[in-house]
Amino acid sequence: MEGSEDMDRLITTVPGMETYLRCRDLPSFCRKSDIEDSAIQLIVKQTRKSTQADALIFNTTEELDGPILSQIRTKCANIYPVGPLHAQLNTKLKAKHGEPFDQFSSTLREEDKSCIPWLDKQPNRSVIYVSFGSITNTSRDQLVELWYGLLNSKTKFLLVVRPDSVIGKDGEGEDVVKELMEKSKDRGYIVDWAPQEVVLNHQAVGGFLTHSGWNSTLESIVAGVPMVCWPYFADQQVTSRVVSTVWKIGLDMKDVCDRKIVEKMVNDVMVDQKELVNSATDMAKVINQCVSIGGSSSNNLDRLIEDIRMKRLKTTKRL
């Protein structure tokens, strides 16, 4: 997948993805010309192991990934699509305790909640939230291009820049962040880490510029927020393509980092693409129903728990 390969060529040999998966949408570990590459061989080995399992548990839903799950069932008949897991947890906690979801954070980083009062002052759906997850890194030049694209879009933004996320000389990342914070006072707000679920569910947020990590993607779907996808590695390339082409709830910005493209895509999501907003809102209703009582994911979770209980009983009787 390197060199002169046509990156827009369709990959027609992946069941269930024949009509939309391109070379450029393949996971990063597949972009190798040598089939014996260690990364590819590791994935092949682990995938083969999964087909030997009695059952597989997936953090997704039938409504999101039905065609793909159907293909997986040909290799492992017993699967449990029980996602989105964070929505399952929130639904059950609220039903049991009546607590709001923002009291149950799963992040391992300290959240800067000062961004919430700032969001409270912004008009509905006027802010684009920008975060690239807990491990994605950017160069100084990439961060500056993204920042200029956001600034030129004339859209208010909440930008997350982890202290360890800017690749460069010692202290360079901290210096550039300080510089951007100073220049962003009138248009944006920058934090080290944000309470993401709370932010995505805030009425002021109208879009999400994301790395397309699976957890972030699910959180955005549940909140009904359309996405601009800038994938980094692994499954993120595939996810960004599905978001834009299959689910039609976002735009795919992969393989580029240019201020003019950032500006255009931010405006497309925040200003010009009412269809994306409507599609994201409709999907949120469907997926939230999945984790409610009687929904597909809720039923699958109940089935999983019961199956584990029955296996334990059988094991205890044998002992």
Helices and strands as residue ranges (DSSP letters): G 23-25, G 28-30, H 38-50, E 56-58, H 62-73, E 79-81, H 85-97, G 101-103, H 115-120, E 127-131, E 138-139, H 140-152, E 156-160, E 166-167, H 172-183, E 188-191, H 196-200, E 205-210, H 214-223, E 227-229, H 236-241, I 242-246, E 250-252, H 259-267, I 268-272, H 274-290, H 296-318
